[in-house]
Amino acid sequence: MSTDDPRSRIPRTDALLTSPAAQDARTCLAEGRIQQVVQDVLARARRGDIAPESVEPELSDRLSAERPSRLTPVINATGVVVHTNLGRAPLSPAAAAAVQQASGYVDVEMDLAAGVRSKRGTAARDALLDACPVAEAALVVNNGAAALVLATTALAAGKKVILSRGEFIEIGAGFRLPDLIESTGARLCEVGTTNRTSVADYVDAISEETGCILKVHPSNFRVHGFTRSADVAELRSAVGELPIVHDLGSGLLAPDPTLPHEPDASTALTDGADLVIASGDKLLGGPQAGILLGKAELVERLAKHPLARAVRVDKLTLAALEATLAGPTPPVSQYLHADAAQLRKRAEAIAGPLGVQVVPHDGRVGGGGAPGVALSGWAIHLPEKVAALLRTGDPAILTRVHDGACLLDLRCVPEQDDTRVLDALRAALGS
Ligand SMILES: *Cc1c(COP(=O)(O)O)cnc(C)c1O
């Protein structure tokens, strides 16, 4: 290489690794990742793709675009509140702050006053019992499916679980609850038909072999017409001491008039369920978790089962769950109950300057909750091709593509993001 070869002016690797850009990047990126980016940029310079003088600025740009996690924050403009593909429930600021605080050392299994080991997760359980006082005890595990596996294993492994044929459901991504239950070694005893199951169907199926009766909320579909199902109160008076487990799915702790067909933990327990199961990150609006509430004796039996250790919840979840319950109304609940007139006003404030229309648009609960319930609201009506630009832009904005249009619904967009949405739309529309 002669001295007038421009490649001789390419900075050296060690100079780049100690450059201010690399130093800054060390606060959030692993050394290996930084070295990789440096090598990439140098390789481009050696190929002549970038000038030697551009190496440092290019490195700086590349490193500042790198993030230690590649999960991309998304503005949810679909109108679907519990969006499965977007991580279901967004945490409340209080819950996010609690996660941040719990990310260091915390007294999750330590009684600081007495200086001894304590039970794990007591504070989150207390918060659940405060929110659902009819429950005698609570247990938190990794997710709803884990709660169901733990309950059926502890109560019915090697025995029968009685389940109505109308409640043989698939919860999404191909997971079928009957398969999950049978994986525990419990045998499913199907009763009734797809559309009709009576109390007598359950009673007739009970034998010495029965471990529990399971009710599963069909959380992602509804059956209309000639239908009948046995509710918990009817079952309670008919099945004696046999444990009744109710998988609620969505996680309402008390009735919500906006969602009249959605079961809730307090009512199910008052009606006589021994154990209810719910997810933490659906309508409860908290972190992914499986929540078990009910009779102290049963909850204790589950907590002591060896499987409980395999589905144990982590400290971050416990912190977020407690703060979701003890803190201000979480986003899921705010979005669910968002005022349509207010949504219209916000949509018009964005659509006006862009010269586009605002149209009526129903939001959805989503994520296996309240199927068929339309949350009336409004959407900004845009050309269909804008959807892909918004989805791949910065910030990433996910809209609803329907009937050849891109519909942007502000229901699940925090109001402080409205200006970012307007800016992104300006860029996408080229106006
Ligand atoms: C969502 C759901 C589950 C699974 O809960 P995860 O928290 O996703 O594991 C189980 N049962 C019903 C009825 C559900 O709706």
Residues whose N, C-alpha, C, O or C-beta is under 5 A from the ligand:
A	BS01	LIG	N143 G144 A145 A146 I171 H217 S219 D247 L248 G249 S250 S279 A289 G368
